[in-house]
Each structure stands twice: as structure tokens, then as C-alpha cells.
């Protein structure tokens, strides 16, 4: 099925393709733009540089120019990180343009509410985000739709190591992602046979990175933790293939795309029970969890789950089987693109 002849203008963060700052939101946006093009849409991309959602006057002006230049009645899909920061720029175009806001991460503020009110439709990347937006803002439920992230099919990784001790965390090294909680949990497991590779940018909160290194060094664990920085492509595939368990200790997630990326390889997950993470983790057709969930910001709970994983051969086998079963239920990006394309078509008609 194609949508030949249809056009959409997509307003994106300026760093969408920067390999030094990969993010789930940027990856989602890139997949959607590519997918819409493959379906026959004419996709006009407008990357807008800026420290979104905190732009400076010049960055706001650049965005204003993009909106003003869009032709009357154009369908304009705006990344929520941008839209939620500038409701005053969207409002004057609300009647002239067919605005759709794509919300990756709700901000829960008044500005976001005004931005979403200016849109003809809102698309979220999880059911959890949709529920939160409807709770926080007076939006019509039929105007808020969900297009969960897809996942690229991947071959299952080889069977895990005998001890299950090869841990992997894929997330920007920031407080929000909970690396400090993970470090605290690991310091009470010095005798366990684990190593940890952290994949993600180190540039967003350099002071946290410095404290993290000091914490690990003080506990005598520095040689067991590698801060690998951002990895993409084959290098990221290799990191997943060499892991026994994905650990995501976030304090908040709207979905958690790395969870399904791990499951696509049959890799079990240990994550915090926050936001859309349970939604991403899902269950097998038999109702089993392909991983473990713990409360956020709780080093003791995280350490307990890690200790259970490392010390119980039966648990590791059970979760590996469940991860492989969950792998077969995941959907690819064309499904995501089709869901979003349906919204764009409705808005265009």
C-alpha cells in the first residue's frame, strides 16, 4: 500500500542524525520519515537547530520561519520536543496549517497543553503517554492516537554465558537514566561474576560521569565497568550480541525502545517499573515476563534482582526462553509508520 502524491512537512530536532547524540526520539523520527517516503509520501524535512525544549531567540525565529514558509493547508508533523516549547508560534498557524504533534516525552506543563490544543491530532509513542496527556490536558480522546515504536528484526543472539554476568546498559549517561542507581547496586555485589558495558553519550552530564567514575573507582570496580560512549550500527549490534542481560535503571521512560531492541535479539531485560517500560517489555503468548521489573531509584531492589539473576541458573534459562518467545510477537517499523500515516491522512482530508 502506498500514499503516492501525499505530502507532509516534518519539523525535527537539528541533531536528528548526529551519531554523537543518539536518542530514541531521534531514531523514531528518522524511521518515520524513511517509512513515509517508502509508502509514497513526499516528505519535506525541516531540522531545526536548538537546545529543545529550551530554544534561544534565534532558534525560535528559525522555527517561526519554517512554519511561515509552509504552504496553506499543508500537513505539518512537529516533534513534541519542539512543539511543546513554542505554543505561541504554533497558535497563529493552527487554522492555516494541518498541525500534528508527535509526543515522545510529555512535559506536563501549561505550555505543552497550549501546543497540543493548537494541533488537529496528537500522536504518542505509548499508551502510557496517551493516558498521561489525557489526564493532564483537556484533549479530546479521539484526537490522541498511539503509534508504538517498531523494532528492526535481528537474529537471536547466541546462548548466554554460564554465569549470566555480562551486563549491558544502553542509555545516555544521565541522572534520568539512573546510572548512579546502577553503580550503587553494583557496589554491593563485588564478589559476583559480572562486568558492565554502558553504551550511550557521555557528553550530556559530564559532572555525573565524573562522579560515576569516582564511585566505581572507590569501590574497586572501575576495571569491571566500561563506559563505551555512543555506539551505532554494527558496533551496537556487537554489544547486544556479547551481553547476557540488558539493564535499564531509568527514573522515567515513555516507552523504552532499547527494551524491544534487546528482546528482538532474545536478550532478557532487567528494568525499572516506570512509564511505558512494562508496555515495551510486554509478555509472551503464554503470559510470561521476558525480564524483571523493579521500583525506580532503589539500589537495594536493583541489587536484589541482579543477585537473583546471577545466582539462579533456572531463572536465567526461564527468562531467556521468554525473551525468545516475546521476540516473535514484536512488530517492525512499517506497522508504526502505517499507524502514523493513517493519522496524517485523516488530518489531510
VOPAGU-2260 file (C-alpha; in pm, 1 decimal, decimal comma):
REM VOPAGU-2260
SITE   aa  ch    i         X         Y         Z
SITE  UNK   A    0       0,0       0,0       0,0
SITE  UNK   A    1     132,1     346,5     -90,2
SITE  UNK   A    2      28,5     703,9     -29,0
SITE  UNK   A    3     171,5     843,8    -353,0
SITE  UNK   A    4     102,6    1212,1    -404,2
SITE  UNK   A    5      53,7    1295,6     -37,7
SITE  UNK   A    6     291,1    1544,3     121,7
SITE  UNK   A    7     397,9    1607,2     479,0
SITE  UNK   A    8     633,3    1865,5     629,5
SITE  UNK   A    9     820,5    1724,6     929,2
SITE  UNK   A   10     977,7    1960,7    1183,9
SITE  UNK   A   11    1264,4    1781,0    1357,4
SITE  UNK   A   12    1535,1    1849,9    1615,2
SITE  UNK   A   13    1851,2    1966,7    1443,9
SITE  UNK   A   14    2058,5    1680,2    1585,2
SITE  UNK   A   15    1836,8    1406,7    1442,9
SITE  UNK   A   16    2123,3    1241,4    1252,6
SITE  UNK   A   17    2411,2    1327,5    1487,2
SITE  UNK   A   18    2585,8     995,9    1574,7
SITE  UNK   A   19    2734,6    1157,4    1886,1
SITE  UNK   A   20    2392,5    1211,3    2044,0
SITE  UNK   A   21    2170,3     916,8    1953,1
SITE  UNK   A   22    1831,1     905,9    2122,2
SITE  UNK   A   23    1514,2     706,1    2100,0
SITE  UNK   A   24    1319,3    1010,6    1983,7
SITE  UNK   A   25    1561,6    1088,3    1703,4
SITE  UNK   A   26    1569,4     725,4    1595,4
SITE  UNK   A   27    1188,5     715,2    1589,2
SITE  UNK   A   28    1169,9    1035,8    1383,9
SITE  UNK   A   29    1422,7     907,5    1131,3
SITE  UNK   A   30    1241,7     575,5    1094,6
SITE  UNK   A   31     909,8     751,0    1041,0
SITE  UNK   A   32    1046,3     988,8     778,1
SITE  UNK   A   33    1205,3     698,7     592,1
SITE  UNK   A   34     894,6     486,0     624,8
SITE  UNK   A   35     661,1     755,9     498,4
SITE  UNK   A   36     885,0     803,2     196,0
SITE  UNK   A   37     874,7     430,4     127,1
SITE  UNK   A   38     493,6     444,8     137,2
SITE  UNK   A   39     492,8     710,8    -134,7
SITE  UNK   A   40     464,9    1026,1      73,5
SITE  UNK   A   41     657,5    1334,6     -30,3
SITE  UNK   A   42     845,3    1404,6     293,8
SITE  UNK   A   43     986,2    1755,3     344,4
SITE  UNK   A   44    1222,1    1750,1     641,2
SITE  UNK   A   45    1293,7    2067,4     838,8
SITE  UNK   A   46    1562,7    2005,0    1103,2
SITE  UNK   A   47    1563,0    2299,7    1343,6
SITE  UNK   A   48    1884,1    2350,5    1544,7
SITE  UNK   A   49    1833,4    2429,8    1908,7
SITE  UNK   A   50    1859,3    2317,2    2268,7
SITE  UNK   A   51    1499,1    2195,3    2261,3
SITE  UNK   A   52    1281,2    2237,2    2461,1
SITE  UNK   A   53    1478,9    2546,6    2566,6
SITE  UNK   A   54    1549,3    2738,2    2243,1
SITE  UNK   A   55    1716,2    3076,4    2227,4
SITE  UNK   A   56    1556,5    3367,8    2034,4
SITE  UNK   A   57    1743,1    3287,0    1712,8
SITE  UNK   A   58    1630,6    2924,4    1725,3
SITE  UNK   A   59    1271,4    3030,3    1787,0
SITE  UNK   A   60    1294,3    3265,0    1491,6
SITE  UNK   A   61    1424,4    2986,1    1268,7
SITE  UNK   A   62    1129,3    2768,6    1362,1
SITE  UNK   A   63     890,9    3055,7    1302,0
SITE  UNK   A   64    1035,5    3090,1     952,9
SITE  UNK   A   65     980,9    2720,4     881,3
SITE  UNK   A   66     614,9    2741,1     985,4
SITE  UNK   A   67     554,6    3061,2     792,3
SITE  UNK   A   68     703,8    2910,6     476,6
SITE  UNK   A   69     481,4    2601,9     482,8
SITE  UNK   A   70     205,9    2630,1     220,8
SITE  UNK   A   71    -157,3    2679,5     322,3
SITE  UNK   A   72    -334,6    2354,6     420,2
SITE  UNK   A   73      -5,1    2166,8     443,7
SITE  UNK   A   74      13,2    1870,2     680,3
SITE  UNK   A   75     288,4    1955,9     928,1
SITE  UNK   A   76     416,5    1694,7    1173,3
SITE  UNK   A   77     607,5    1859,7    1459,3
SITE  UNK   A   78     827,2    1672,3    1705,0
SITE  UNK   A   79     681,1    1727,4    2050,9
SITE  UNK   A   80    1014,8    1833,4    2199,5
SITE  UNK   A   81     991,3    2136,7    1972,3
SITE  UNK   A   82     616,2    2194,3    1967,0
SITE  UNK   A   83     574,0    2194,1    2344,1
SITE  UNK   A   84     826,5    2474,2    2381,7
SITE  UNK   A   85     660,2    2719,3    2142,0
SITE  UNK   A   86     280,0    2718,4    2165,2
SITE  UNK   A   87     281,8    3089,0    2081,3
SITE  UNK   A   88     444,0    3009,8    1744,7
SITE  UNK   A   89     202,5    2728,1    1664,9
SITE  UNK   A   90    -120,9    2906,8    1753,8
SITE  UNK   A   91    -114,7    3163,1    1467,7
SITE  UNK   A   92     -84,5    2874,8    1218,1
SITE  UNK   A   93    -343,7    2646,0    1375,1
SITE  UNK   A   94    -611,8    2727,3    1116,6
SITE  UNK   A   95    -383,7    2773,8     815,5
SITE  UNK   A   96    -183,8    2451,5     862,3
SITE  UNK   A   97    -290,4    2098,8     947,6
SITE  UNK   A   98     -70,4    2053,0    1253,7
SITE  UNK   A   99       6,0    1715,2    1410,6
SITE  UNK   A  100     228,3    1689,3    1719,6
SITE  UNK   A  101     433,4    1376,2    1783,4
SITE  UNK   A  102     490,6    1342,4    2158,2
SITE  UNK   A  103     782,7    1126,6    2265,6
SITE  UNK   A  104     810,3    1258,6    2620,2
SITE  UNK   A  105     531,7    1451,7    2798,4
SITE  UNK   A  106     644,8    1766,7    2976,6
SITE  UNK   A  107     327,6    1805,2    3186,2
SITE  UNK   A  108     330,6    2185,0    3174,9
SITE  UNK   A  109      89,1    2454,6    3064,2
SITE  UNK   A  110     290,4    2532,5    2752,1
SITE  UNK   A  111     257,6    2174,2    2636,2
SITE  UNK   A  112    -118,7    2189,7    2684,8
SITE  UNK   A  113    -146,1    2501,8    2468,7
SITE  UNK   A  114      74,6    2348,5    2199,5
SITE  UNK   A  115    -133,7    2031,9    2183,1
SITE  UNK   A  116    -454,2    2236,8    2172,0
SITE  UNK   A  117    -325,9    2400,3    1851,7
SITE  UNK   A  118    -287,2    2062,2    1679,9
SITE  UNK   A  119    -554,0    1878,6    1487,5
SITE  UNK   A  120    -416,8    1548,8    1612,0
SITE  UNK   A  121    -161,1    1424,7    1861,8
SITE  UNK   A  122      38,4    1103,8    1821,6
SITE  UNK   A  123     211,4     941,3    2119,6
SITE  UNK   A  124     464,8     661,2    2122,9
SITE  UNK   A  125     298,8     461,1    2401,2
SITE  UNK   A  126     -38,3     400,2    2559,5
SITE  UNK   A  127     110,5     523,4    2886,6
SITE  UNK   A  128     192,0     862,6    2729,2
SITE  UNK   A  129    -155,5     889,1    2578,2
SITE  UNK   A  130    -318,0     827,3    2916,2
SITE  UNK   A  131     -90,8    1083,5    3079,6
SITE  UNK   A  132    -167,6    1353,4    2822,9
SITE  UNK   A  133    -542,0    1296,1    2857,7
SITE  UNK   A  134    -506,7    1318,1    3235,1
SITE  UNK   A  135    -302,6    1638,6    3226,2
SITE  UNK   A  136    -468,7    1830,9    2942,9
SITE  UNK   A  137    -829,3    1883,5    2823,7
SITE  UNK   A  138    -785,3    1696,7    2494,4
SITE  UNK   A  139   -1049,0    1504,6    2304,5
SITE  UNK   A  140    -958,1    1134,9    2335,0
SITE  UNK   A  141   -1025,4    1068,4    1966,2
SITE  UNK   A  142    -761,0    1327,8    1875,3
SITE  UNK   A  143    -483,9    1147,6    2065,5
SITE  UNK   A  144    -355,1     834,4    1895,1
SITE  UNK   A  145     -75,1     585,7    1960,3
SITE  UNK   A  146     197,6     462,0    1726,1
SITE  UNK   A  147     430,6     245,8    1932,2
SITE  UNK   A  148     791,1     221,4    1814,1
SITE  UNK   A  149     868,2     -70,4    1590,4
SITE  UNK   A  150    1180,6    -279,3    1611,7
SITE  UNK   A  151    1416,0    -395,2    1340,7
SITE  UNK   A  152    1421,7    -774,8    1315,6
SITE  UNK   A  153    1750,7    -918,7    1434,6
SITE  UNK   A  154    1890,2   -1270,3    1459,9
SITE  UNK   A  155    1875,4   -1417,8    1809,2
SITE  UNK   A  156    2199,5   -1382,6    1998,5
SITE  UNK   A  157    2398,5   -1694,0    2095,0
SITE  UNK   A  158    2315,8   -1862,8    2426,6
SITE  UNK   A  159    2428,4   -1658,0    2724,3
SITE  UNK   A  160    2740,9   -1717,8    2927,4
SITE  UNK   A  161    2740,0   -1975,6    3204,7
SITE  UNK   A  162    2725,0   -1713,0    3480,0
SITE  UNK   A  163    2499,2   -1456,4    3309,4
SITE  UNK   A  164    2740,2   -1185,0    3421,0
SITE  UNK   A  165    2779,1    -984,0    3100,4
SITE  UNK   A  166    2557,4    -684,4    3172,3
SITE  UNK   A  167    2468,9    -415,6    2916,9
SITE  UNK   A  168    2310,5     -72,8    2968,3
SITE  UNK   A  169    2212,5     125,0    2658,0
SITE  UNK   A  170    2122,0     481,2    2753,5
SITE  UNK   A  171    2272,6     828,2    2766,2
SITE  UNK   A  172    2473,3     853,4    3087,3
SITE  UNK   A  173    2245,5    1092,3    3278,2
SITE  UNK   A  174    2074,1    1103,3    3613,6
SITE  UNK   A  175    1738,4    1045,7    3445,9
SITE  UNK   A  176    1861,8     712,6    3313,0
SITE  UNK   A  177    1969,1     600,2    3659,9
SITE  UNK   A  178    2334,8     512,8    3609,5
SITE  UNK   A  179    2406,4     634,2    3962,1
SITE  UNK   A  180    2148,4     388,0    4096,5
SITE  UNK   A  181    2307,0     107,9    3896,6
SITE  UNK   A  182    2652,6     195,2    4029,2
SITE  UNK   A  183    2523,0     188,3    4386,7
SITE  UNK   A  184    2360,0    -150,7    4324,4
SITE  UNK   A  185    2677,8    -298,4    4182,3
SITE  UNK   A  186    2889,3    -185,5    4476,2
SITE  UNK   A  187    2708,0    -436,3    4698,1
SITE  UNK   A  188    2781,5    -718,6    4452,8
SITE  UNK   A  189    3161,9    -705,7    4434,1
SITE  UNK   A  190    3204,4   -1083,0    4464,2
SITE  UNK   A  191    2953,6   -1168,6    4191,0
SITE  UNK   A  192    3091,3   -1258,5    3844,7
SITE  UNK   A  193    2970,8    -957,5    3649,1
SITE  UNK   A  194    3102,4    -699,4    3404,3
SITE  UNK   A  195    2909,6    -399,6    3271,6
SITE  UNK   A  196    2924,8    -215,1    2940,7
SITE  UNK   A  197    2745,6     121,3    2931,0
SITE  UNK   A  198    2659,6     235,5    2579,1
SITE  UNK   A  199    2547,0     596,5    2548,2
SITE  UNK   A  200    2670,5     951,2    2517,7
SITE  UNK   A  201    2890,1    1082,3    2798,9
SITE  UNK   A  202    2851,9    1446,1    2696,5
SITE  UNK   A  203    2515,4    1548,6    2839,7
SITE  UNK   A  204    2603,5    1548,1    3210,9
SITE  UNK   A  205    2984,5    1537,2    3237,5
SITE  UNK   A  206    2979,3    1602,5    3613,2
SITE  UNK   A  207    2766,6    1293,4    3665,4
SITE  UNK   A  208    3008,2    1090,3    3452,2
SITE  UNK   A  209    3296,3    1216,3    3668,4
SITE  UNK   A  210    3113,7    1121,6    3989,9
SITE  UNK   A  211    3023,3     783,9    3845,7
SITE  UNK   A  212    3385,2     706,2    3764,9
SITE  UNK   A  213    3490,6     813,7    4114,9
SITE  UNK   A  214    3218,1     598,8    4272,8
SITE  UNK   A  215    3325,8     290,6    4081,3
SITE  UNK   A  216    3694,6     352,0    4143,9
SITE  UNK   A  217    3633,5     398,5    4515,8
SITE  UNK   A  218    3454,5      63,6    4525,9
SITE  UNK   A  219    3732,2    -107,9    4331,1
SITE  UNK   A  220    3503,2    -172,6    4034,1
SITE  UNK   A  221    3646,2      60,4    3769,1
SITE  UNK   A  222    3805,7    -226,0    3574,4
SITE  UNK   A  223    3472,9    -409,6    3554,7
SITE  UNK   A  224    3269,5    -123,4    3404,9
SITE  UNK   A  225    3333,6      17,1    3057,4
SITE  UNK   A  226    3176,9     348,4    2956,8
SITE  UNK   A  227    3180,4     287,3    2583,9
SITE  UNK   A  228    3015,8     611,3    2470,0
SITE  UNK   A  229    2759,0     613,0    2188,1
SITE  UNK   A  230    2756,4     314,3    1953,9
SITE  UNK   A  231    2550,6     259,9    1640,6
SITE  UNK   A  232    2522,7       6,9    1361,1
SITE  UNK   A  233    2747,3    -297,4    1374,4
SITE  UNK   A  234    2920,4    -181,1    1694,0
SITE  UNK   A  235    2588,4    -163,0    1878,6
SITE  UNK   A  236    2481,7    -498,7    1735,6
SITE  UNK   A  237    2805,2    -647,8    1869,4
SITE  UNK   A  238    2739,7    -503,8    2215,4
SITE  UNK   A  239    2397,9    -668,9    2225,9
SITE  UNK   A  240    2539,4    -997,0    2094,4
SITE  UNK   A  241    2800,2   -1007,2    2370,8
SITE  UNK   A  242    2550,4    -943,2    2652,3
SITE  UNK   A  243    2359,0   -1172,9    2885,2
SITE  UNK   A  244    2118,1    -913,7    3024,6
SITE  UNK   A  245    2005,8    -561,7    2935,9
SITE  UNK   A  246    1980,9    -339,1    3244,2
SITE  UNK   A  247    1775,5     -18,4    3221,5
SITE  UNK   A  248    1764,4     156,6    3562,7
SITE  UNK   A  249    1579,1     468,4    3443,4
SITE  UNK   A  250    1386,9     701,1    3670,4
SITE  UNK   A  251    1139,9     754,9    3387,3
SITE  UNK   A  252    1068,2     628,4    3033,9
SITE  UNK   A  253     779,3     692,9    2799,7
SITE  UNK   A  254     840,8     357,7    2629,2
SITE  UNK   A  255    1199,5     232,5    2631,3
SITE  UNK   A  256    1297,8     141,2    2276,2
SITE  UNK   A  257    1615,1     -32,5    2395,5
SITE  UNK   A  258    1391,4    -283,6    2573,2
SITE  UNK   A  259    1238,6    -406,1    2247,6
SITE  UNK   A  260    1577,3    -383,0    2074,0
SITE  UNK   A  261    1707,5    -629,7    2331,5
SITE  UNK   A  262    1402,4    -854,2    2305,0
SITE  UNK   A  263    1434,9    -856,5    1925,2
SITE  UNK   A  264    1758,2   -1047,7    1986,5
SITE  UNK   A  265    1614,8   -1273,9    2255,7
SITE  UNK   A  266    1803,1   -1084,0    2527,8
SITE  UNK   A  267    1627,6   -1068,4    2868,3
SITE  UNK   A  268    1575,9    -733,2    3038,9
SITE  UNK   A  269    1604,6    -600,1    3391,9
SITE  UNK   A  270    1438,2    -259,1    3408,5
SITE  UNK   A  271    1253,4     -22,1    3635,1
SITE  UNK   A  272     874,4     -26,3    3650,3
SITE  UNK   A  273     825,7     325,8    3517,2
SITE  UNK   A  274     616,6     487,9    3245,7
SITE  UNK   A  275     584,7     278,5    2933,1
SITE  UNK   A  276     856,9      25,7    3020,1
SITE  UNK   A  277     610,3    -250,5    3121,5
SITE  UNK   A  278     433,0    -185,0    2791,6
SITE  UNK   A  279     757,4    -227,3    2596,8
SITE  UNK   A  280     859,1    -536,7    2792,8
SITE  UNK   A  281     520,7    -697,0    2735,0
SITE  UNK   A  282     453,7   -1065,7    2785,5
SITE  UNK   A  283     490,5   -1385,5    2589,8
SITE  UNK   A  284     183,0   -1551,6    2433,7
SITE  UNK   A  285     176,2   -1767,8    2748,9
SITE  UNK   A  286     172,2   -1462,7    2973,0
SITE  UNK   A  287     532,0   -1480,7    3095,7
SITE  UNK   A  288     750,0   -1175,2    3153,1
SITE  UNK   A  289    1069,2   -1174,1    2944,2
SITE  UNK   A  290    1256,1    -997,2    3220,7
SITE  UNK   A  291    1240,4    -846,8    3567,2
SITE  UNK   A  292    1092,5    -515,9    3681,4
SITE  UNK   A  293    1198,1    -328,4    3995,7
SITE  UNK   A  294    1098,2       5,3    4151,8
SITE  UNK   A  295    1288,3     312,4    4029,8
SITE  UNK   A  296    1553,3     492,1    4235,4
SITE  UNK   A  297    1600,5     185,7    4456,7
SITE  UNK   A  298    1958,4      48,3    4455,2
SITE  UNK   A  299    1868,8    -228,7    4700,3
SITE  UNK   A  300    1587,3    -359,8    4480,0
SITE  UNK   A  301    1808,8    -342,8    4172,1
SITE  UNK   A  302    2092,7    -521,6    4354,6
SITE  UNK   A  303    1849,5    -788,8    4471,0
SITE  UNK   A  304    1726,1    -853,0    4118,1
SITE  UNK   A  305    2082,3    -867,2    3984,2
SITE  UNK   A  306    2180,9   -1107,3    4259,7
SITE  UNK   A  307    1882,1   -1329,7    4176,7
SITE  UNK   A  308    1971,1   -1325,5    3805,7
SITE  UNK   A  309    2337,9   -1404,2    3868,3
SITE  UNK   A  310    2272,7   -1675,3    4124,4
SITE  UNK   A  311    1983,6   -1870,3    3972,9
SITE  UNK   A  312    2052,6   -2083,8    3665,0
SITE  UNK   A  313    1684,2   -2174,7    3633,5
SITE  UNK   A  314    1576,8   -1808,9    3632,8
SITE  UNK   A  315    1824,4   -1722,4    3358,8
SITE  UNK   A  316    1706,6   -2012,7    3140,4
SITE  UNK   A  317    1342,4   -1921,2    3202,1
SITE  UNK   A  318    1389,9   -1555,3    3110,4
SITE  UNK   A  319    1597,3   -1639,4    2803,0
SITE  UNK   A  320    1318,2   -1864,1    2676,9
SITE  UNK   A  321    1061,6   -1594,5    2749,9
SITE  UNK   A  322    1268,4   -1330,7    2567,4
SITE  UNK   A  323    1284,4   -1553,2    2258,9
SITE  UNK   A  324     907,6   -1608,2    2275,3
SITE  UNK   A  325     843,5   -1234,1    2312,8
SITE  UNK   A  326    1073,8   -1172,0    2016,1
SITE  UNK   A  327     824,3   -1345,6    1788,4
SITE  UNK   A  328     544,2   -1103,9    1889,3
SITE  UNK   A  329     727,5    -776,6    1817,9
SITE  UNK   A  330     624,8    -561,9    1521,3
SITE  UNK   A  331     851,7    -393,1    1267,7
SITE  UNK   A  332     866,1     -22,7    1181,6
SITE  UNK   A  333     627,4     -45,6     882,9
SITE  UNK   A  334     346,8    -108,6    1133,6
SITE  UNK   A  335     441,3     208,3    1322,6
SITE  UNK   A  336     460,3     406,6    1002,3
SITE  UNK   A  337     119,8     280,8     887,8
SITE  UNK   A  338     -40,9     388,7    1215,0
SITE  UNK   A  339     104,7     736,9    1190,7
SITE  UNK   A  340      23,8     762,0     818,9
SITE  UNK   A  341    -341,7     688,2     896,8
SITE  UNK   A  342    -349,0     988,5    1131,3
SITE  UNK   A  343    -183,7    1213,0     873,6
SITE  UNK   A  344    -433,7    1105,7     606,9
SITE  UNK   A  345    -729,1    1179,1     835,1
SITE  UNK   A  346    -590,5    1523,2     910,4
SITE  UNK   A  347    -530,3    1590,9     540,4
SITE  UNK   A  348    -888,3    1507,5     437,5
